[in-house]
Amino acid sequence: MESAELKLTTLGSVDSIISESQAVGATTLNYIIFEDTNLYRGGEIDKMLLQDYDQFWRDGGLAPDPDPPPPTTDVLLPAVAARSTGAFVNGETIVGQTSRATAIVRVEDINANSRLFISSQNDFVIGEQIIGSTSNASGVISDYTANPVQNIQQLMEYADVDDTIDSFFDQFKEAFLRTIPRDLTSGVNERNLLKNIKDLYRAKGTRKGHELFFRILLNEDITLSYPKTDMIRPSDGQWSEDQILRITKGDDTILMEDTTDSTGDIFILNEDGGQVMTQDSVEGTSDLLKLVGQEITQRAIEDISILPGGVYYDKGFSIINEATALVDSVKGFKFGGQDVYELVLSNGSLDGTFATGHTITATSNANPDLTISGKLVSIVTSYNIPDSSSSQYFAVTDTLGFSATNGNDAGARIESLTSGDVRSIIVDSEGSGYSIGDPISVNNANTNGSALTAQISVVNGGIAPEAGDLIGEWGIELETNTGPGDVLLEDSTGSVSNYVEQQEAYNMNAVDHIILEDYTIFSDSITGDKIVQDAGTGNGEITDVVITSIGEGYTKTPILTVSGTLTISSATGLFTIGETITGSNSTATGSVMSRTLTKVVYKPLTGVFNASDVITGGTSAYTASVDSVAIGTGATIYAKGTGVGEIRDVTILDAGVHYTDTVVVTGFTNFLCTNFTGVFVAGETVTGQTSGATGVFESVDADRNILKLSNVTGTFTAGHEKSGETVEGFYSSATAVIDSYKSTSLKANHGTLGETSGRFLNEDGFLDERTKRIQDSYYYQDYSYVVKSSNSINTWRDQLLASVHPAGWAVFGQVDISTVVQSIANITSITGLGPIMKVIYTMLLGRRLGTTDQLPINPTPAVGVHDPADYGNSFRISGSTPGPITKGALITGDTSGATATAILDTTNDHGVNLLYYELLAGGDAPGAPGSVPFEAGEDITMTGAYAGTATIVNIHGLQGFRDVTLYRYVKIIKPPVYMTGDKYGFAPNLGDAQRWKFTEGMVSSANSSRTFGSMAVYPVYLNMLTTITSAINDAVATIPVAATDNLPTQGTIKLGTEEITYTGRSSASGAGNLTGCTRGANSTTPASHLINANLTLVRLARSQTGASGYRLSDWATDERGVALTIGDITTYPQRRNYISPPTEITIWKT
C-alpha cells in the first residue's frame, strides 16, 4: 500500500558487441549472442553488452556519470534517448530527467509488463525520462498510478493546481481549458495558464483577447485590422483646417502706470496700435520649441480705463480676456533677422480670443519647473473673397505678392479659377481668301470648356464713315462772316471744349460700320445687321465671325483657327473625324473636322494643300484626289471670354509677420489685345498713349493675345473692334491695342489667429483604387476582421474559433511578412538569405556606389542632405545672378519646364547655397501640385519679383531624392482562405467538377474504352521523362530524344496530345532514337512537334469503373421508428443517443 506504479515505454537501448566480420555499410547487424535467453530485456534477449558503452547528449559531448546528473538543458539524442547497462535494480533510486523527482524501486516488472513499483512520488511528469542511478537503465513514463493510501492522505492537495499530479491536471485541463489548444508555445506554464484562464475568457471577442491568445499559442504579437475602415462611405472624409498663432520671444515695452502683477500688462500704444519699445529692450530667451504638447495661456487684462466709467470706454479698445489652447506642433522661422515661431493648435482646444501684442505662457515640455513665454504677433489670416475682384485670363501658375504698410514675408498662390463662357470672337488680322460660312476650328485642349462653334459671317468689310473718325465733327459753327469758330457751352474751359452739337450727331469711330435699321436675317442663315459689299467684290478678308453655339465651362479661352475646304474625288471611303490627312505632293497636313465623299473640311496643321495632291488618312488609310482647295490666309482670330479664368480662391502659403493694416494681394491685370507690334521687354513700363495709365510688363500669351501687366496705376481705355487705346513699352517701343480688360483688386485679412486653407486628414469618402473598396457584405463589411500573423490562418483558425472569436463576425487571416523578417536582426549568418541580401548589396549599396543602372541615383547621398523643418523642399544652387533670389519670384526649369515660387535664398552652416521653394499647382498637367519635377543640373530662370538665373546642383526634400526615385507600386494580393466560390473569382472550375467529386483514377476510368487483353484499363501519363532533340513532322517513324535512360525497350509515349507506339530504342542511356514508331496511336491524331517538346511515357492501369466510391449515411428514424429531422438532433440533444443505424448508399463514377 506504500508503493506507486510507473508504466514505461522507450526502454533504454545499449551498446552491444557485433561480429568482427560485419560488412561495412550493412544495415542488418550481426550480434554476438549468449547461448541462453536474456531474462530481463525482451527484444534484446541474447546480446552481449559492452562494459564501457558510450552515451551522448544533444550537445555532442560524452555523457558524465549520472551522479551528479547531467544539466537539465541537455537532452538525449532521439536515437539513443534511453540507455542502460542492464535492467532496473530493486532498491535503486530513479531520477526524473525533467521534474528531477526521485523514488526508490520496490519491484521491477520490466520483462513482463514494462513497469516499476516504486516508493510514492507524485512529482513525476508524464512523458519524462527516468534513469536508474545504479543500473543506468532508462525509460519514459507513460502512466503513473499513485499510492492509494497517499491518494487519500493528499486528496485535498490534488485540488490545488500547483500540487496536483499530472493525471489529475489533465482532468483540470479538460474541464477548464477545453477550448484552448493542447500544443502551446514553448515556455508556457500550463498550471499558471489554468489559474489565470478567466482573464482570457473575459476578453473573448476583444482585441486584447486575440493578442493574448496568439501569445499563448504562437508566442507572437499579432495585429488586428478591420476591412470596414477601407470601405468607401460617401461624405465620410475628415476635413481639417489647422489654426495657427505666430509668436516672438518678446521684448521690453513701456506699460501704463496702473499696470500691476494682478492686472497684467497694459500697454501704451502708438497711434497705429503698435506698442512702444524701451530704448534698452532685450529680446526674450525662452526656448519656444519646447511648447509642443503644452497648454498655452494668455492671461486676462484688467484695464479699468476701457471699462464703463473709464476715460477710454467706448473708444474702440478691446477687452482682453483669458485664452488657452493646446499646442500640437511648433515651427521656427527667421523673418528680417527676427526669430518667429508658428504654433499649430490642437483641434477643438482653443478657448477664448488671443490678442496681438500680448504674452502667452506655458510650462516647458522638457522641464516642468520652467515657465516659458512669447509675444503674439499679427499675421495674414485668410483671403478676403467678398472684397476682391480680378481680371480674366489668369493661370494658376501666375504669381501673387503682398503689399501693406506694415508686415513682411507673407506668401500666396492661386488656388482655383472661375469657369466662364465664350460669347464673342474678335478679328485681329482680316487675312484674305475667306468665304461666308467657313467654319472656325476650336482647340479646347486644357481649357475645361466645350460646345463652342462659330463660322465666318461677313467678309470684304462693311460700310464705314467716309471721313473716317466723326467724333467731334457735329458741332454748330458761327456764320462765315463772323469768323470761324464753334459754338461752345458755358462750362467749356481752355482744356476741355463742350460743343453745341446737332440733334442728329453721329459720333462714329473710323472702325464703326453703317448698319441696317432693323436686325435682318438673309437667306444664308447668317445673322447680322451690317451692310456689306455685293458678292464677288473685295478679296475675301474676314469682317465678322458669328458664334453659332456659346462655349461654356472655360477656365482658359480656346485657340481658334479658320478651317479650309477640299473638294475631292475618287475617295476610297469616308475619312475619320479628327484624323490627320497628308497631301502627297505638298506634304501639307490637316485635321478632319467634317467630311463627305466629295468634300473635306479641315483644320490646317502644316503647309498648304494643292489641287495635285492625293490625301491619305492617318487613321483610316483612305485616300482621295484633291480637285480644288478653298482656304484663306493670314487671318488671326481670338476668343473673348466672360468670367473666364478669374481668381476664385487664394491659398495663403506663408502668413508672414507684423501685418497690422490693410493687406493687398498683388497680382497681374490681364488685357485682351489686338495689333501687337514688336516684342515687349520683361520689367519695362507700359503706358497707355491716350489715358496715360501705366503698368509693368510681365508676359504675353501669344496664343490668346493676352497682355499681363503688374503694378497698374490709372485706368486704361479699352474698345471693341480696335477702338481701344494703344499701349507702348518704354524700352522696346512694342505696341498693342486694348480690346477689353478688368482690373485686379485682391484683399487679405489680418489678425492674430490664422487658419490654414484646409486638408482632408484621410481618404474616407474618396474613390481610390488602392485604399477604398465598395462593400461586398463578406470581406468588406462592418462585422469582419483580419488577423495579421506570420503564420497562415490554416495553423490557428480552428483554435481561434473555439476560444476567443466573437460570434457573428467573419475572421480572415493575412500573413504579415514583416513579422517574419524582424528575426533577421538576430541572424549571424547570411546562409539562405540570398534574396534579401541581393536587395541590400545589389540595389541599395549598388545605388550608393553608382554600380547599377537603377537610375536616377545620388552618387553622394550624404553631401548636402538637408531637410529643413521650416520650408520643406530646397535646391542646392550655384551661379545665382545677379544676387540673392527674392521671395515670391517665379522659378522655371529651363529643361524640365517645372515651376515653383521662391521662398528663401540662404546659405547653411556648411556654406551650401540653398533655395527653398513651393511647387506650383500643375497648370496644364493633372495631379498637381508638383506634377512636373525639377531636374538636377538644369538651369533655372527667375521672373516676376526677381529676374535672374542660377543652376540646380542637387534637389532635396520630399520632391528630391536620396538614393533612387520610384514611380511604380507593387501589390501582392492573396485572397483570404474563405473567399471561395464564383462570387469572389477564386472558385474551382465547376466544368471539371468530377475531378474533385471523384478520384483521378475513377474519372480516367470512366473516360477510357481501352482494354489490355480482356481487361479494361485506362492510360496513366507519367511525368515528363525527356525531350525531343529536333523538330519532327506528323509521319516520321524515328524520333530523336535527349535521353533514353528511363524509357523501356518498347512501349507508348505521348507528345502533346498525340500517342505514339515504338518497337525499339537505339541505346540504353544517353541521347538516342526511338524506332519503329506508329503515329497517332490509340485514336489520337498525328501532329508535327517542335524541338525540345516534352516527351511523356504512357502506362496502363486497371479500370476502376464500378469500384466503390463514396458512402453517404442517411439517418431516417430513431430507434422507435419516429422520423428524424436536423432540428431533432441539434435542438434536443437527448435524442442523439437514440438514433437507429444509418442506411448507407454507395456511389461511383460511371
MARPA-166296 format. One record per residue (C-alpha): residue in three letters; x, y negated, z. Coordinates in steps of 0.5 Angstrom, whole numbers, plus 500, padded with zeros to 3 digits. Example, Ala and Ser with C-alpha at 12.3 -4.5 7.8 and 13.67 -1.06 7.14 Angstrom:
2
Ala525509516Ser527502514
END
This chain:
1150
Met500500500Glu506495500Ser508496493Ala506493487Glu506496480Leu510493474Lys509495467Leu515494462Thr516494454Thr522493450Leu526497455Gly534496454Ser538499449Val545501450Asp552502446Ser552509444Ile558513441Ile558514434Ser561519430Glu568518427Ser566520420Gln561514420Ala560512413Val562504412Gly555501411Ala551507412Thr544505415Thr543511419Leu548512425Asn551519427Tyr551519434Ile555524439Ile550527443Phe549531449Glu548538449Asp542537454Thr536533453Asn536526457Leu531526462Tyr531518463Arg530515457Gly525517451Gly528515444Glu535516447Ile534523449Asp541525448Lys546519446Met553518450Leu554511452Leu560507452Gln563506459Asp564498457Tyr559497453Asp558489450Gln552485451Phe552478448Trp548472450Arg545467445Asp551462445Gly555468442Gly559469449Leu560475452Ala555476458Pro558476465Asp556481470Pro549480473Asp551478479Pro552472479Pro546472474Pro547468467Pro545461466Thr537460465Thr539456459Asp542463456Val537468453Leu539474450Leu539475442Pro533479440Ala537485437Val540486444Ala535483448Ala535488453Arg541492456Ser542498460Thr548503462Gly542507465Ala535508467Phe533503473Val535506480Asn531507486Gly533502491Glu536497487Thr534489486Ile531487480Val531480478Gly526476473Gln530472468Thr525466467Ser522466474Arg528468478Ala524472482Thr527478486Ala524485488Ile526492490Val525498486Arg521503490Val520508485Glu522508478Asp517512473Ile520509466Asn521516463Ala513518463Asn510511464Ser515505463Arg513502469Leu516501476Phe513501483Ile516495487Ser516491493Ser511486493Gln512480489Asn507475486Asp512470482Phe514475476Val512472470Ile508476465Gly513476459Glu519475462Gln525480462Ile528483468Ile534486470Gly537491475Ser542488479Thr545495480Ser544499473Asn544493469Ala537496466Ser532491463Gly525491461Val520486459Ile514485464Ser507487460Asp503487466Tyr503486474Thr499490479Ala499486485Asn499490492Pro492491495Val494489502Gln498483499Asn492481495Ile487481501Gln492477505Gln493472500Leu486472497Met486464498Glu492463495Tyr490466489Ala485460488Asp491455488Val493454481Asp500453483Asp501459487Thr496464484Ile499470480Asp500470472Ser494474471Phe489470476Phe492464472Asp490467465Gln483467468Phe483460470Lys485458463Glu479462460Ala475458465Phe477451465Leu482451458Arg477455454Thr477449448Ile485448449Pro490451444Arg494457447Asp500455443Leu502448446Thr508444445Ser515447449Gly515444456Val508443457Asn507446464Glu500449464Arg499449471Asn500442471Leu495441465Leu490445468Lys490441474Asn489434470Ile485437465Lys479433467Asp482427464Leu483430457Tyr475432458Arg473425460Ala477422454Lys474426449Gly472422443Thr476417444Arg483414441Lys486416448Gly483423448His486424441Glu493421443Leu493426449Phe491432445Phe497431440Arg502430445Ile500437449Leu499441442Leu505438438Asn509433442Glu507428437Asp505420437Ile499420432Thr496414429Leu488414428Ser485410423Tyr478408420Pro476408413Lys471403415Thr476398415Asp478399408Met470399406Ile468392402Arg463388405Pro460382402Ser461376405Asp466379411Gly472375410Gln475372416Trp477364414Ser482360418Glu483353418Asp489352423Gln489346427Ile496342428Leu499337432Arg506334431Ile510331437Thr516328438Lys521329444Gly518322447Asp522315448Asp521310453Thr516305452Ile513299456Leu507300460Met501296463Glu503293470Asp497297473Thr500304471Thr501309476Asp502316477Ser495317478Thr492313472Gly497316467Asp501312462Ile497305460Phe501302454Ile502295452Leu500295444Asn502292438Glu497288434Asp497294429Gly496299435Gly503301436Gln507302443Val513297445Met519301446Thr524298451Gln531296449Asp535302452Ser530307450Val533314450Glu530320447Gly527326451Thr531332452Ser525337452Asp526344448Leu519343445Leu520350441Lys519353448Leu512351447Val510358444Gly504361447Gln503356452Glu498351454Ile499344453Thr495339457Gln494331455Arg492328462Ala486323463Ile488316463Glu484312468Asp485305465Ile479300468Ser481295464Ile477298458Leu471301462Pro465297463Gly466290467Gly474291465Val477285460Tyr478289454Tyr471293455Asp468294448Lys474292444Gly475298440Phe480302445Ser478309446Ile477312453Ile483318454Asn480324457Glu484330459Ala485335453Thr488342453Ala490347447Leu494354447Val500354442Asp501359437Ser507357434Val512351433Lys516349427Gly521344427Phe523338422Lys527332421Phe524326418Gly528320417Gly533323423Gln528324428Asp526331430Val519332429Tyr515339432Glu509342429Leu504345434Val499350431Leu494351436Ser490358437Asn483358434Gly478356439Ser483354444Leu482346443Asp478343449Gly478335449Thr481330444Phe488329443Ala490321442Thr496319438Gly502316443His500320449Thr504325452Ile503332453Thr506337458Ala507345459Thr511350462Ser517352458Asn516360456Ala523361458Asn523358465Pro516358469Asp519353473Leu521348468Thr516343465Ile517340458Ser513334455Gly513331448Lys509325445Leu503326440Val504322433Ser499320428Ile499325421Val496325415Thr490330417Ser486331410Tyr484329403Asn478324403Ile474326398Pro468321399Asp472315398Ser477318392Ser476318384Ser480320379Ser482320371Gln480325367Tyr485330364Phe489332370Ala493338370Val494342377Thr502341376Asp501334376Thr505331382Leu502327387Gly505322392Phe503318398Ser503310400Ala502307406Thr504301410Asn507306416Gly508313415Asn513317411Asp514324409Ala507327407Gly506331401Ala500334397Arg499337391Ile492338386Glu488344389Ser483344384Leu480340378Thr473339375Ser470342369Gly466338364Asp463337357Val466335351Arg460331347Ser464327342Ile470327338Ile475321336Val478321329Asp486319330Ser488320322Glu483320317Gly487324312Ser484326305Gly481331301Tyr476333306Ser468334305Ile462333309Gly460340312Asp468342313Pro468346320Ile472344326Ser477349329Val476349336Asn482352340Asn479354347Ala486357350Asn487356357Thr481350358Asn476355361Gly471352356Ser467354351Ala461353346Leu464347342Thr462347335Ala463341330Gln464339323Ile465333319Ser459329318Val462323314Val468322309Asn470316305Gly468311310Gly462306312Ile460299310Ala464294314Pro464287315Glu467283309Ala471278313Gly474284318Asp473282325Leu467277326Ile467276334Gly467268335Glu465267328Trp458265329Gly458258333Ile455252331Glu459247328Leu459239327Glu457236321Thr462235316Asn462227316Thr463227324Gly470231323Pro471239324Gly469242331Asp465247334Val459245339Leu461248346Leu457249352Glu458244358Asp462250362Ser468250357Thr475249359Gly481248356Ser483255356Val476258355Ser471256350Asn464258350Tyr461257344Val454255342Glu452261337Gln447262332Gln441266334Glu443272329Ala450272331Tyr453279329Asn460279334Met463285330Asn470288330Ala473290324Val472297325Asp465297326His460299321Ile454297318Ile448302320Leu441303318Glu436300322Asp433307324Tyr436313325Thr436318319Ile436325317Phe438326310Ser438333306Asp445335308Ser442336315Ile448332318Thr445327323Gly448320322Asp446312321Lys452309317Ile451307310Val456311306Gln459311299Asp456315294Ala458322293Gly465322288Thr467316291Gly473315295Asn479320297Gly475324302Glu478321308Ile474323315Thr470318318Asp466321323Val465328326Val459331329Ile458336335Thr453341333Ser454344340Ile456341346Gly462344349Glu462346357Gly466348363Tyr472345360Thr478343365Lys482341359Thr480339353Pro481344347Ile485343341Leu482341334Thr484342327Val480342321Ser479348317Gly480350310Thr475354305Leu478359300Thr474361294Ile475369293Ser474374288Ser476382288Ala475383295Thr476390298Gly472389304Leu470383309Phe475380313Thr475381320Ile473374324Gly480372328Glu485376324Thr491372320Ile491372313Thr497371309Gly498369302Ser502373297Asn506367294Ser505361298Thr506365305Ala501361308Thr497364314Gly491362317Ser486365322Val479367319Met473363322Ser467366318Arg467370311Thr463373306Leu465377300Thr466370296Lys469365301Val473365307Val473359312Tyr480359316Lys484355321Pro490353318Leu496356321Thr502355317Gly503353310Val498351304Phe495357300Asn494356293Ala490359287Ser495364285Asp495367292Val492374294Ile491374301Thr491380306Gly488381312Gly493382318Thr488387322Ser483390316Ala488390311Tyr483388306Thr485384300Ala482378295Ser484374290Val484366291Asp480362286Ser481356289Val483352295Ala479347299Ile482343305Gly484336306Thr491334309Gly493329314Ala487328319Thr488329326Ile482329331Tyr481330338Ala476332343Lys473326348Gly471329355Thr466327360Gly468329367Val474334364Gly480335369Glu478330374Ile481332381Arg476335385Asp481337391Val488336394Thr492340399Ile496337404Leu503340403Asp506336409Ala502332414Gly508327415Val509323421His507316424Tyr501314419Thr497309422Asp493305417Thr490307410Val493312407Val493312399Val495319395Thr498316389Gly497320382Phe497318375Thr492315371Asn491318364Phe489315358Leu486318351Cys489314346Thr490314338Asn495311333Phe501313337Thr508310334Gly515311337Val517315343Phe516312350Val522313355Ala521316362Gly520311367Glu519305363Thr514300364Val508300359Thr504293358Gly497292355Gln498287350Thr491284351Ser490285358Gly497284361Ala496290365Thr502295367Gly504302369Val510306369Phe510312363Glu510319366Ser509323360Val504324354Asp500331352Ala501330344Asp496336343Arg491332346Asn493325345Ile493324353Leu498318356Lys500319363Leu502312367Ser503311374Asn503305379Val498302374Thr496295376Gly491291373Thr485293368Phe487296361Thr482294355Ala479301352Gly475301346His472306341Glu474307334Lys481304335Ser478297338Gly481298345Glu488294346Thr495296344Val500298350Glu507298349Gly513301352Phe518296355Tyr525299352Ser522304347Ser517299344Ala513305343Thr505303342Ala499307343Val491304342Ile487306348Asp480309347Ser478311354Tyr480312361Lys478312368Ser482309374Thr485314379Ser484312386Leu485317392Lys485317399Ala487321405Asn485321412His490320418Gly490322426Thr492326431Leu489333430Gly490336423Glu487342419Thr491346414Ser487347407Gly485354410Arg486361408Phe483368409Leu486372414Asn484378411Glu482381404Asp475383407Gly470381402Phe474381396Leu475386391Asp482389391Glu484395387Arg489397393Thr486396399Lys478395399Arg473401397Ile466402396Gln462406401Asp461413399Ser458416405Tyr463421406Tyr470419407Tyr469411406Gln463411412Asp462408419Tyr463415422Ser469417419Tyr477417422Val483419420Val489422424Lys496421421Ser501426423Ser507429421Asn503436421Ser498438416Ile491438418Asn491446417Thr495446423Trp491443428Arg484442425Asp480447429Gln483446436Leu481438435Leu474440433Ala474445439Ser477440444Val476432443His473431437Pro467427437Ala460430435Gly457426429Trp464424426Ala468426420Val475428421Phe481427416Gly488429416Gln494425413Val501427413Asp505421416Ile512422412Ser515416416Thr514420423Val518426420Val523421417Gln524418424Ser528424426Ile534422421Ala536418426Asn538424431Ile542428425Thr549428425Ser550432418Ile547430411Thr546437409Gly539438406Leu538430406Gly540429398Pro534425396Ile534420402Met542420401Lys541418394Val537413395Ile542410400Tyr548411397Thr546410389Met540405390Leu542401396Leu549401396Gly550401389Arg546395388Arg550391393Leu557394390Gly554392383Thr555399380Thr548400378Asp544398372Gln538396377Leu537389376Pro536384378Ile542385383Asn545380388Pro553382388Thr554378394Pro548378398Ala551376405Val553369402Gly548363402Val543367405His538362409Asp531363410Pro529356413Ala524356418Asp521350416Tyr520350409Gly521357406Asn523357399Ser530354397Phe535354392Arg543353392Ile544348387Ser550344384Gly552339380Ser546334382Thr546328378Pro545322380Gly545324387Pro540327393Ile534329390Thr528325392Lys522329396Gly516329391Ala520330385Leu517335379Ile522340378Thr522344372Gly526350370Asp530349363Thr530356362Ser524359366Gly519354365Ala517354372Thr515348376Ala516346383Thr515340388Ala522338391Ile521338399Leu528336402Asp535336399Thr540337404Thr547341406Asn547346411Asp552347416His556352412Gly557346406Val552349402Asn547344398Leu540347399Leu534344395Tyr527346399Tyr521346394Glu514348394Leu512352388Leu506349384Ala500353382Gly501356376Gly497352371Asp496356364Ala499362368Pro494366372Gly496369379Ala498362381Pro502360385Gly509362383Ser507366377Val513364373Pro519364378Phe526360377Glu532364375Ala539363378Gly544360373Glu539356370Asp539348369Ile533344372Thr530337371Met527333376Thr522328374Gly517323377Ala519321384Tyr526322382Ala530323375Gly536327374Thr539334373Ala542340377Thr544347376Ile541353381Val547357384Asn542362388Ile535363390His533364397Gly527365401Leu521370399Gln521367392Gly528369391Phe532376392Arg537379397Asp538386393Val533387388Thr526385386Leu521390385Tyr515389381Arg511396381Tyr507399386Val508407387Lys502410391Ile501418392Ile494420394Lys493426397Pro486428398Pro483430404Val482437405Tyr475436406Met474432400Thr472438395Gly466439390Asp464436384Lys462429388Tyr470428389Gly473430383Phe477436387Ala472441385Pro475448383Asn473450375Leu466452376Gly466455369Asp471460371Ala467462378Gln468469377Arg476468378Trp474466386Lys468471387Phe472477385Thr479479385Glu483478379Gly483486377Met475486377Val475480372Ser480483368Ser477490368Ala470487366Asn473483360Ser477489358Ser475495353Arg482498352Thr483506354Phe489510355Gly488517354Ser481518356Met482513362Ala479506362Val485501363Tyr486493363Pro492489361Val497486366Tyr501481364Leu508481368Asn512474369Met516471363Leu522476362Thr526473357Thr525468351Ile526469343Thr532466340Ser530464333Ala523462330Ile519467327Asn513468322Asp507472323Ala510478319Val517480321Ala518487324Thr524485328Ile524480334Pro531477337Val531476344Ala535473349Ala536479354Thr533486354Asp535488361Asn528488363Leu525491357Pro523498356Thr526502350Gln519501347Gly512498349Thr508492348Ile510485349Lys506478349Leu508472345Gly503466346Thr496470345Glu499475340Glu501482343Ile506486339Thr508493340Tyr515495339Thr519502338Gly526500340Arg531496342Ser538494340Ser541494346Ala540496354Ser542489356Gly544482354Ala542479347Gly539484342Asn533485338Leu526489339Thr525493333Gly519497329Cys514491331Thr507492330Arg504485330Gly497483332Ala496489337Asn490490341Ser486486337Thr490480337Thr492475332Pro499475329Ala502468329Ser508464328His512463334Leu518457336Ile525458338Asn525459346Ala518462346Asn516465353Leu516473352Thr512477357Leu511484358Val504488358Arg503493362Leu496497363Ala492498370Arg487503371Ser480499371Gln476497377Thr470497374Gly465500378Ala469499384Ser467497391Gly466489391Tyr464485397Arg459488402Leu453483404Ser450484411Asp442483411Trp439483418Ala432483417Thr429485424Asp430486431Glu430493435Arg423493435Gly422491428Val420484429Ala422479423Leu428475425Thr430468423Ile436464423Gly433460429Asp432466433Ile439467433Thr441460434Thr436458439Tyr434464443Pro441467445Gln438472449Arg435476442Arg443476440Asn444483443Tyr437486441Ile439486433Ser438492429Pro444495425Pro444491418Thr443493411Glu449493407Ile449491400Thr455492396Ile456488389Trp462489384Lys464486377Thr460488371
END
